[in-house]
């Protein structure tokens, strides 16, 4: 690994330690120009080099460059909150990304990043550096640590951190034992929402949310922000999150999350996160039951809004949907058609560099997060920071996140309901017949159409995020939901005399709600979970398609979600990059229930000629395995159809139930299957 790559790794290790402090078990010393040191340490530059540089096995010498004006970065306090739901702070991050990417070579970018690191907010720095690294051609192979490795206190019970430090300081590396992270520590079983704590507070789930927003930043150079179908991906990724969460609620005999329709009503769900905002070394504030949103008036945090302002913004977005067009900044009308309408709306609702007419449509999604995130101290009277709803890597822990996004998804669905139902020729694939669909656990004794879930104990290394902590690996064990590996078997008959290419689309949907009432297709479509999507060749006659669960286009494997167990040592060639955006594999399946939860397994083969996207860039096996929620790097989204097709639009009246829909088309099939939760605990081997 080159000195430049090692230098970048040191920038992302122990993020609040001074950069000159030796990294990676004291083996690497960053040799900084004296003028790069902060005022506190500049006077002792020679002493620092003699003290730390002489004992390190490797020195990374940083060259001095002409620095751009970085005064804008002081808008975010170094020892304060960094809030990506703040437009002003997002713009600071976007400018820093631009300055880093603008450097002529990787060595110059390393120099600029080195100067900046110990002067600005640590979370702001890591966010901007990660985006810049993954979007520059000459730095894409730099392994970017997981956010868990940088700021572990945002993901685990803070009671674990002193135990980890003690183990690391007192016990020699070879004799250290793993420290247990509690699975459920935020409320007692008397709180009904605690039934879903294992899901909302899953480390991999919250890392996914952070990683997605690294790949799709809202501010920065246009070429970084303006990715293909970005607004539609915001809509679809969050729709899938809400669908998956609601299905998980059905597994626990709870109703779907109630959309946050009326901001003037109390929020009954309480939440006390009990994790640390590591840049402040304070716990994230909690929210008592039945608190009210009133307003937010915190100019210092760029959070100023009222309920009336939010209602006005929402009404204008809904007005655009009903009228079928949005108003651009110059007053021109832009049609909300079936092709690009959802993309335009996604950008407006999320609010980014690509949003049309911000002055008119407002900053709905981000400000709503901020209003909820600051509702415990809306006027900054008590100098409290934002709650978990005001932070990308923690927002999904809060039950109200899913109420907010259920409401946002309702808005998107209003647009989808204005579009005509798909016609038969949109859905059919003439000459192709699915004769059978089945799924089974991949072992010899498995039962057809029965899948299994259980608890699994896995390990992560927290040592890399323990600033001024012990050297070496300090391992923690956490418990999460997991499924037994499984595979689909799809039998297809091609009655044509030539080979055909098809896109296989696999969805999973609950048959009943929490009360046991069966869903109609119009309701069921909102709970469709995309499981996989891939391309196959169909030769004339019988075809047998086998697809393993670990090949899913939705997920990334455990190793790319949680990185390395030995994160405290310099890594090899494995990297984060774009490819580590994806749903965690261990959460691919809903938990199910002890007695078995029933699901519709839907499989459709669509004509690849209608699906294919013309692109000049070849797909690479390295980065095309989780494109359903994350797209492909430097390429168009690899499916010409709408995301969620064929369930993104309302069905025709004749398709009352799933079986009615499927029986009309030979290229579709439905299998009734069950997911059984065994409630056993298995350690990862």
Residue pairs with C-beta under 8 A, 6 or more apart in sequence:
1 9
1 570
1 572
3 60
3 61
4 106
4 107
4 110
5 141
5 142
6 28
6 58
6 60
6 570
7 30
7 60
7 62
7 110
7 114
8 110
8 113
8 129
8 133
8 139
8 142
9 23
9 24
9 142
9 143
9 145
9 570
9 571
10 19
10 23
10 24
10 28
10 30
10 60
11 19
11 110
11 113
11 114
11 117
11 129
12 126
12 129
12 130
12 144
12 145
12 150
13 23
13 24
13 145
13 150
13 464
14 21
14 23
14 464
14 465
14 466
14 467
14 468
14 469
15 122
15 125
15 126
15 150
15 151
15 465
15 467
16 122
16 278
16 279
16 467
17 23
17 467
17 468
18 38
18 41
18 118
19 30
19 32
19 114
19 117
19 118
20 29
20 30
20 32
20 37
20 41
20 48
20 52
21 52
21 468
22 28
22 29
22 52
22 55
22 56
23 30
24 568
24 569
24 570
25 471
25 472
25 568
25 569
26 55
26 56
26 471
27 56
27 57
27 58
27 570
28 56
28 57
28 58
28 59
28 60
28 570
29 52
29 53
29 55
29 56
29 58
29 59
29 60
30 59
30 60
30 62
30 114
31 49
31 53
31 59
31 60
31 61
31 62
32 62
32 114
33 62
33 63
33 64
34 42
34 45
35 42
35 64
36 62
36 64
36 114
36 115
37 45
37 48
38 118
38 119
41 48
53 59
62 110
62 111
62 114
63 107
63 108
63 111
64 111
65 103
65 108
65 111
65 112
67 112
67 115
68 99
68 102
68 112
70 96
70 99
70 116
70 119
70 120
72 92
72 95
73 92
73 95
73 96
73 116
73 119
73 120
73 121
73 124
74 120
75 88
75 89
75 92
76 82
76 89
76 92
76 120
76 121
76 124
77 121
78 119
78 120
78 121
78 122
79 121
79 279
79 280
80 121
80 279
80 280
80 385
81 277
81 279
81 280
81 301
81 385
81 386
81 390
82 89
82 93
82 121
82 123
82 124
82 127
82 279
83 89
83 301
83 302
83 303
83 370
83 373
83 386
83 390
83 391
84 90
84 93
84 127
84 213
84 218
84 391
84 392
85 303
85 366
85 367
85 369
85 370
85 373
85 390
86 301
86 302
86 303
86 366
86 370
87 302
87 351
87 363
87 366
88 302
89 124
89 302
90 218
90 219
91 219
92 124
93 124
93 127
93 128
93 131
93 217
93 219
93 220
94 217
94 218
94 219
94 220
94 221
94 225
94 353
95 219
96 116
96 120
96 124
96 125
96 128
97 128
97 131
97 132
97 135
97 217
97 219
97 220
97 221
97 224
98 220
98 221
99 112
100 109
100 112
100 113
100 128
100 129
100 132
101 109
101 132
101 135
101 136
101 220
101 221
101 224
103 109
103 111
103 112
105 138
106 136
106 138
106 139
109 132
109 136
109 139
113 125
113 129
113 132
116 125
117 125
121 279
122 278
122 279
123 151
123 279
126 147
126 150
127 214
130 144
130 214
130 576
131 214
131 217
131 220
131 224
132 139
133 139
133 140
133 142
133 144
134 140
134 144
134 214
134 215
134 576
134 577
134 578
135 221
135 223
135 224
140 575
140 577
140 578
141 573
141 575
141 577
142 575
143 571
143 573
143 574
143 575
143 576
144 575
144 576
144 577
144 580
145 464
145 563
145 567
145 576
146 207
146 561
146 562
146 563
146 567
146 576
147 154
147 207
147 210
147 211
147 393
148 155
148 203
148 207
148 460
148 462
148 465
148 562
148 563
149 460
149 461
149 462
149 464
149 465
149 563
149 567
150 464
150 465
151 278
151 393
151 465
152 161
152 278
152 462
152 465
152 466
152 476
153 161
153 275
153 276
153 278
153 465
154 275
154 276
154 277
154 278
154 391
154 393
154 394
155 203
155 206
155 207
155 275
155 393
156 181
156 203
156 275
156 462
156 476
156 478
157 181
157 182
157 185
157 274
157 275
158 274
158 275
158 276
158 283
159 185
160 179
160 180
160 181
160 182
160 462
160 476
161 276
161 462
161 466
163 179
164 179
164 462
164 463
164 466
164 469
164 474
164 476
165 466
165 469
165 470
165 474
167 176
167 177
167 179
167 470
167 474
168 176
168 463
168 466
168 469
168 470
168 471
168 472
168 474
169 469
169 470
171 177
173 472
173 473
176 472
176 473
176 474
176 475
177 475
178 459
178 475
178 476
178 477
179 474
179 475
179 476
179 477
180 476
180 477
180 478
181 476
181 477
181 478
181 479
183 198
183 455
183 478
183 479
183 480
184 194
184 197
184 198
184 201
185 274
186 194
186 197
186 201
186 271
186 272
186 273
186 274
186 397
187 193
187 194
187 197
187 270
187 272
188 194
191 270
192 254
193 269
193 271
193 399
195 252
195 254
196 245
196 248
196 249
196 252
196 254
196 399
198 480
198 481
199 205
199 245
199 248
199 481
199 587
199 591
200 245
200 396
200 397
200 398
200 399
200 401
200 402
201 397
202 480
202 481
202 584
202 587
203 460
203 478
203 480
203 562
204 480
204 558
204 561
204 562
204 584
204 586
204 587
205 396
205 584
205 587
206 393
206 394
206 396
206 397
207 393
207 561
207 562
207 584
208 561
208 581
208 582
208 583
208 584
209 392
209 393
209 395
209 396
210 392
210 393
211 576
211 580
211 581
211 582
212 237
212 581
212 629
212 630
213 392
214 581
215 578
215 581
215 630
215 631
216 225
216 227
216 230
216 233
216 234
217 224
217 225
217 352
218 225
218 350
218 351
218 352
218 353
219 225
219 352
219 353
220 353
222 353
225 352
225 353
225 354
226 353
226 354
227 233
227 631
228 631
228 635
228 636
228 637
229 343
229 631
229 636
229 637
229 643
230 343
230 346
230 347
230 352
230 354
231 342
231 343
231 344
231 345
231 346
231 347
231 348
231 350
231 354
232 342
232 343
232 346
232 637
232 642
232 643
233 346
233 629
233 630
233 631
233 637
233 643
234 346
234 347
234 349
234 350
235 342
235 345
235 346
235 349
235 409
235 412
235 643
236 629
236 643
236 644
237 629
237 630
238 405
238 408
238 409
239 409
239 412
239 644
240 529
240 530
240 583
240 629
241 396
241 402
241 405
242 257
242 402
242 405
242 406
242 409
243 526
243 527
243 528
243 529
244 529
244 587
244 590
245 257
245 402
246 256
246 257
246 402
246 406
246 527
247 509
247 510
247 527
247 529
247 590
248 590
248 591
249 255
249 256
249 257
249 514
250 256
250 510
250 512
250 513
250 514
250 597
251 590
251 591
251 592
251 593
251 597
251 675
251 677
252 591
253 514
254 514
255 513
255 514
255 515
256 406
256 513
256 514
256 527
257 399
257 402
257 403
257 406
258 403
258 406
259 403
259 406
259 407
259 409
259 410
260 267
260 368
260 400
260 403
260 404
260 406
260 407
261 407
261 410
263 293
263 307
263 310
263 311
263 368
263 371
264 292
264 293
264 307
265 292
266 290
266 291
266 292
267 287
267 290
267 291
267 292
267 293
267 372
267 400
267 403
268 289
268 290
269 287
269 289
269 399
269 400
269 403
270 286
270 287
270 288
270 289
270 291
271 286
271 287
271 387
271 388
271 397
271 398
271 399
271 400
272 286
272 287
273 283
273 284
273 286
273 387
273 388
273 394
273 397
273 398
274 283
275 283
275 284
275 388
275 394
275 397
276 282
276 283
276 284
277 283
277 284
277 385
277 391
280 385
282 385
284 385
284 386
284 387
284 388
284 391
284 394
285 376
285 377
285 384
285 385
285 386
285 387
286 376
286 387
287 375
287 376
287 387
287 398
287 400
291 375
291 376
292 375
293 307
293 371
293 372
293 375
294 307
294 375
294 378
295 305
295 306
295 307
295 371
295 378
296 303
296 304
296 305
296 367
296 370
296 371
296 374
296 375
296 378
297 303
297 304
297 378
297 379
297 380
298 304
298 374
298 378
298 379
298 380
300 380
301 370
301 374
301 380
301 386
303 367
303 370
303 371
303 373
303 374
305 367
305 370
305 371
307 371
309 362
309 367
310 362
310 364
310 367
310 368
310 371
312 362
313 361
313 362
313 363
313 364
313 367
314 364
314 411
316 360
316 361
316 362
317 345
317 348
317 349
317 361
317 364
317 411
318 411
318 414
320 326
320 327
320 336
320 345
320 348
320 361
321 336
321 345
321 411
321 414
321 415
321 418
322 414
322 418
324 335
324 336
324 418
325 333
325 334
325 335
325 336
326 333
326 334
326 336
326 344
326 345
326 348
326 356
326 357
326 361
327 333
327 334
327 356
327 357
327 360
328 334
328 356
328 357
329 356
329 357
329 359
334 344
334 356
335 341
336 344
336 345
336 415
336 418
338 419
338 420
338 642
341 415
341 419
342 412
342 415
342 416
342 642
342 643
344 356
345 411
345 412
345 415
346 412
347 354
347 355
347 356
348 355
348 356
348 357
348 361
348 364
349 364
349 365
349 408
349 411
349 412
350 365
350 366
351 358
351 363
351 364
351 365
351 366
355 361
365 408
368 404
369 389
369 390
369 395
369 404
370 386
370 390
371 378
372 387
372 389
372 390
372 400
372 404
373 386
373 387
373 388
373 389
373 390
373 391
374 380
374 386
374 387
374 390
375 387
376 384
376 387
377 383
377 384
387 398
388 394
388 395
388 397
388 398
389 395
389 398
389 400
389 401
389 404
395 401
409 526
413 526
416 648
416 649
416 650
417 649
417 650
419 649
420 649
421 649
421 650
421 651
421 652
422 645
422 646
422 649
424 664
424 665
426 646
427 604
427 606
427 646
427 665
427 667
427 668
428 665
428 666
428 667
429 502
429 605
429 606
429 607
429 665
429 666
429 667
431 494
431 495
431 496
431 500
432 492
432 493
432 494
432 495
432 496
432 500
432 502
432 538
432 605
432 666
432 667
433 492
433 493
433 495
433 666
433 667
434 490
434 491
434 492
434 603
434 605
434 666
434 667
434 668
434 669
435 491
435 492
435 493
435 669
436 489
436 490
436 491
436 669
437 488
437 489
437 490
437 491
437 601
437 603
437 669
437 670
437 671
438 448
438 449
438 488
438 489
438 671
439 448
439 449
439 451
439 486
439 487
439 488
439 489
439 601
439 671
439 673
440 446
440 447
440 448
440 449
440 450
440 486
440 487
440 489
441 447
441 450
441 451
441 452
441 484
441 485
441 486
442 484
442 485
442 486
442 487
442 548
443 484
446 486
449 601
449 671
449 672
449 673
449 674
450 596
450 673
450 674
450 675
450 676
451 483
451 484
451 486
451 589
451 592
451 673
451 674
451 675
451 676
452 483
452 484
452 675
452 676
452 677
452 678
453 481
453 482
453 483
453 484
453 589
453 590
453 591
453 592
453 675
453 676
453 677
453 678
454 481
454 482
454 483
454 484
454 677
454 678
454 679
454 680
454 681
454 682
455 479
455 480
455 481
455 482
455 679
455 680
455 681
455 682
456 479
456 480
456 481
456 482
456 586
456 681
456 682
456 683
456 684
457 477
457 478
457 479
457 681
457 682
457 683
457 684
458 477
458 478
458 479
458 480
458 558
458 562
458 684
459 475
459 476
459 477
459 478
459 565
459 684
460 475
460 476
460 478
460 562
460 563
460 565
460 567
461 473
461 474
461 475
461 476
461 564
461 565
461 566
461 567
461 568
462 474
462 475
462 476
463 469
463 470
463 471
463 472
463 473
463 474
463 567
463 568
464 567
464 568
466 474
471 568
472 568
473 565
473 566
473 567
473 568
473 569
474 568
475 565
479 681
480 586
480 587
481 586
481 587
481 591
482 586
482 682
483 549
483 586
483 588
483 589
485 548
485 549
485 550
486 548
486 549
487 546
487 547
487 548
487 549
488 506
488 532
488 545
488 546
488 547
488 603
489 544
489 545
489 546
490 504
490 544
490 545
490 547
490 603
490 669
491 542
491 543
491 544
491 545
492 502
492 538
492 542
492 543
492 544
492 545
492 605
493 541
493 542
493 543
494 500
494 538
494 539
494 540
494 541
494 543
495 540
496 540
497 540
498 540
499 537
499 538
499 539
499 540
500 537
500 538
500 607
500 608
501 535
501 536
501 537
501 538
501 608
501 609
502 535
502 536
502 538
502 605
502 606
502 607
502 608
502 667
503 533
503 534
503 535
503 605
503 606
503 607
503 608
503 611
503 639
504 532
504 533
504 534
504 535
504 536
504 545
504 547
504 603
504 604
504 605
505 530
505 532
505 533
505 603
505 604
505 605
505 606
505 645
505 646
506 530
506 531
506 532
506 533
506 547
506 601
506 602
506 603
507 528
507 529
507 530
507 531
507 601
507 602
507 647
508 528
508 529
508 531
508 589
508 590
508 599
508 600
508 601
508 602
509 519
509 524
509 525
509 527
509 528
509 529
509 599
509 600
509 602
509 658
510 519
510 524
510 527
510 590
510 597
510 598
510 599
510 600
511 518
511 519
511 524
511 598
511 599
511 600
511 672
512 518
512 519
512 598
513 519
518 657
519 527
520 656
520 657
521 651
521 655
521 656
521 657
521 658
521 660
521 661
522 650
522 651
524 600
524 658
525 647
525 648
525 650
525 651
528 602
528 644
528 647
529 590
530 554
530 628
530 644
531 552
531 554
531 588
532 547
532 551
532 552
532 553
532 554
532 628
533 553
533 628
533 639
534 547
534 551
534 553
535 608
536 543
536 545
536 605
538 605
549 588
550 557
550 585
551 625
552 585
552 588
552 625
552 626
553 625
553 626
553 627
553 628
554 582
554 583
554 588
554 626
554 628
554 629
555 582
555 583
555 584
555 585
555 587
555 588
555 626
556 579
556 580
556 581
556 582
556 583
556 584
556 585
556 625
556 626
557 585
558 584
558 585
558 586
558 684
559 574
560 576
560 579
560 580
560 582
561 580
561 582
561 584
561 585
561 586
563 576
564 571
564 574
577 623
577 633
578 623
578 630
578 633
579 622
579 623
579 625
579 626
579 633
581 626
581 629
581 630
582 625
582 626
582 629
582 630
583 626
583 629
589 675
590 597
590 599
590 675
591 675
591 677
592 674
592 675
592 676
592 677
593 675
593 676
593 677
594 676
594 677
594 679
595 676
596 674
596 675
596 676
597 674
597 675
597 676
597 677
598 672
598 673
598 674
599 672
599 673
599 674
599 675
600 658
600 670
600 671
600 672
601 670
601 671
601 672
601 673
602 658
602 662
602 668
602 669
602 670
603 668
603 669
603 670
603 671
604 646
604 665
604 667
604 668
605 667
605 668
606 641
606 645
606 667
610 640
610 641
611 639
611 640
611 641
612 640
613 636
613 637
613 638
613 639
613 640
615 635
615 636
617 634
617 635
619 632
619 635
619 638
623 632
623 633
624 632
624 638
627 637
627 638
631 637
631 638
632 638
637 643
639 645
642 648
642 649
651 661
654 660
654 664
655 661
655 664
658 670
659 670
661 668
662 668
662 669
662 670
